[in-house]
Amino acid sequence: MNWLPLPFIPLILACILALIHFRRQNRVWKWFSTYLFFSLVVQITASILTRFAINNLVLSHLLTWITPLWLAGFYYQLFRMYIPGAFLWVPAGVVGLLSIYNSIFIQDIFTFNSYSLTLLSVFLLILSLSTFIVLLEKDINAETAGLNWVNSGLFLYHASNLVFFYFGDYLMNAWMTLSLFRQAWLPHTFFSFTMYSLFVVGLWRSSRRLN
């Protein structure tokens, strides 16, 4: 997992905005803000490992274990008035457990976990598409302001990378050199940058309504 510095710029800006307004945020945004802080720690750790030529793919495995539950908590705050929590927590737990199973028995933690990433992307695409429908029915207020931007970022990132995630392990192990794989990773970096940029817009729009 070779992340370039480019996504750090909007991610750091998003974390700064989240930190400044964290105490005044509602539960929806606090869930999301803690996810951003965690993402920044992972990004920094991945870059440090890469700099020292240490395999950092274990972090990709870790993300697929934790992210389903973390973002399920975020989406639950949006859906709590519409569906029981089990409708989110159960599938999120299943995705997390299948990812752990994949890391232990199928794709080693030092290899590209294409199966888990694909499963996670499908899960989040379903949630983000459902959220677009829900947000159409809600009034714009301090809770929902900017959420369309955040949800759009998550949808765009996972929709754009779904095919790459699915074939990533094959590309890395079948015929691609490490150099070619890094070039193939560039679109992922672009969509990461785009996603975090949309997060910045969402947090900024939310903070305006909190003032």
C-alpha positions in Angstrom: 0.0 0.0 0.0 2.0 2.9 -1.3 0.1 6.1 -0.5 1.6 9.3 -2.0 1.7 12.6 0.0 -1.0 14.2 -2.2 -4.1 13.0 -0.1 -2.4 14.3 3.1 -3.3 17.9 2.2 -7.1 17.7 2.3 -7.0 15.0 5.0 -5.0 17.3 7.3 -7.3 20.2 6.6 -10.3 18.0 7.3 -8.8 16.9 10.6 -8.1 20.5 11.6 -11.7 21.5 10.9 -13.0 18.5 12.8 -10.7 19.2 15.7 -11.7 22.9 15.9 -15.4 22.2 16.0 -15.3 18.8 17.7 -16.8 19.9 21.1 -19.8 21.5 19.3 -20.5 18.7 16.9 -23.5 16.4 17.2 -23.1 12.7 17.4 -23.1 12.2 13.6 -20.2 14.5 13.0 -18.3 13.2 16.1 -18.4 9.7 14.8 -17.1 10.9 11.5 -14.4 13.1 13.0 -13.0 10.3 15.0 -12.8 8.2 11.8 -10.9 11.0 10.2 -8.4 11.2 13.0 -7.9 7.4 12.8 -7.4 7.7 9.0 -4.7 10.3 9.5 -2.8 8.1 11.9 -3.0 5.2 9.4 -1.9 7.4 6.5 1.1 8.7 8.5 2.1 5.2 9.7 1.8 3.9 6.1 4.0 6.6 4.7 6.6 6.1 7.4 6.7 2.3 6.7 7.0 3.0 3.0 9.9 5.4 3.5 11.8 2.7 5.3 10.9 0.1 2.7 8.7 -1.9 5.1 5.6 -3.7 3.9 2.6 -1.7 5.0 -0.2 -3.9 3.6 -1.0 -5.0 7.1 -2.6 -1.6 7.5 -4.9 -2.3 4.6 -6.1 -5.4 6.4 -6.5 -3.5 9.7 -8.7 -0.9 7.9 -11.0 -3.6 6.5 -11.5 -5.0 10.1 -12.3 -1.7 11.7 -13.8 0.6 9.0 -17.1 -1.3 8.6 -18.0 -0.9 12.2 -16.7 2.6 12.5 -18.6 3.9 9.5 -21.6 1.8 10.4 -21.7 3.9 13.6 -21.6 7.1 11.5 -24.4 6.0 9.2 -26.4 4.7 12.2 -26.6 8.2 13.5 -28.3 9.1 10.2 -30.6 6.1 10.0 -31.5 5.7 13.7 -34.9 7.3 13.1 -35.7 5.0 10.2 -34.4 1.5 10.9 -33.3 -0.6 13.9 -29.6 -0.5 14.6 -29.2 -4.2 13.9 -29.8 -3.5 10.2 -26.4 -1.7 10.2 -24.4 -3.3 13.0 -25.1 -6.9 11.9 -23.9 -6.6 8.3 -21.0 -4.4 9.4 -20.0 -7.0 11.9 -20.2 -9.7 9.2 -18.0 -7.7 6.8 -15.5 -7.2 9.6 -15.5 -10.9 10.5 -15.2 -12.0 6.9 -12.2 -9.6 6.5 -10.5 -11.1 9.6 -11.2 -14.6 8.2 -9.7 -13.5 4.9 -6.6 -12.2 6.5 -6.0 -15.3 8.6 -6.9 -18.1 6.1 -7.0 -16.7 2.5 -4.9 -13.6 1.9 -2.0 -13.1 4.2 -1.7 -9.8 6.1 1.4 -8.9 4.1 -0.4 -9.3 0.7 -3.0 -7.1 -1.0 -6.4 -8.0 0.6 -8.4 -7.6 -2.6 -11.4 -9.7 -1.3 -11.8 -7.7 1.9 -11.5 -4.3 0.1 -14.0 -5.3 -2.5 -16.5 -6.5 0.1 -16.0 -3.3 2.1 -16.6 -1.2 -0.9 -19.8 -3.0 -1.9 -21.0 -2.6 1.7 -20.3 1.2 1.8 -21.7 1.7 -1.7 -25.0 0.3 -0.5 -24.9 2.5 2.6 -24.0 5.7 0.7 -26.7 5.1 -1.9 -29.3 4.6 0.8 -28.0 7.8 2.5 -28.7 9.9 -0.6 -32.3 8.8 -0.4 -32.6 9.5 3.3 -31.0 13.0 3.0 -33.5 14.0 0.4 -36.2 13.6 3.0 -34.5 15.5 5.8 -34.4 19.3 6.4 -31.1 21.0 6.1 -29.8 21.8 9.6 -26.7 21.6 11.7 -26.9 17.8 11.7 -27.3 17.3 7.9 -25.4 20.3 6.5 -22.4 19.0 4.6 -23.4 15.3 5.0 -24.1 15.1 1.2 -20.6 16.1 0.5 -19.1 13.5 2.9 -21.4 10.8 1.6 -20.5 11.8 -2.0 -16.8 11.4 -1.1 -17.3 7.9 0.3 -19.4 6.9 -2.7 -17.0 8.3 -5.3 -14.0 6.7 -3.7 -15.4 3.2 -3.3 -17.2 3.2 -6.7 -14.1 4.3 -8.5 -11.8 1.9 -6.8 -14.1 -1.2 -6.8 -12.6 -2.8 -9.9 -9.1 -2.0 -8.9 -9.6 -3.5 -5.4 -11.1 -6.7 -7.0 -8.2 -7.3 -9.3 -5.5 -5.7 -7.1 -4.1 -9.0 -5.7 -4.0 -10.5 -9.2 -2.3 -7.5 -10.7 0.3 -7.4 -7.9 1.1 -11.1 -8.0 0.5 -12.2 -11.6 2.5 -10.0 -13.9 3.0 -6.5 -12.6 6.3 -5.3 -11.3 6.3 -3.2 -8.2 7.0 -0.1 -10.3 4.0 -0.8 -12.6 1.8 -1.4 -9.6 2.7 1.9 -8.1 1.7 3.6 -11.3 -1.6 1.7 -11.3 -2.1 3.0 -7.8 -2.1 6.6 -9.0 -5.8 6.7 -9.8 -6.4 5.5 -6.2 -4.4 8.4 -4.9 -6.4 10.8 -7.1 -9.7 9.5 -5.8 -8.4 9.6 -2.2 -7.5 13.2 -2.7 -10.9 13.9 -4.2 -12.7 12.1 -1.3 -10.8 14.0 1.4 -11.4 17.3 -0.4 -15.2 16.6 -0.4 -14.8 15.8 3.4 -13.3 19.3 3.8 -16.2 20.9 2.0 -18.7 18.9 4.1 -17.0 19.8 7.4 -16.7 23.5 6.4 -20.4 23.7 5.5 -21.3 22.0 8.8 -19.1 24.3 10.8 -20.8 27.4 9.2 -24.2 26.2 10.6 -22.6 25.6 14.0 -21.4 29.2 14.3 
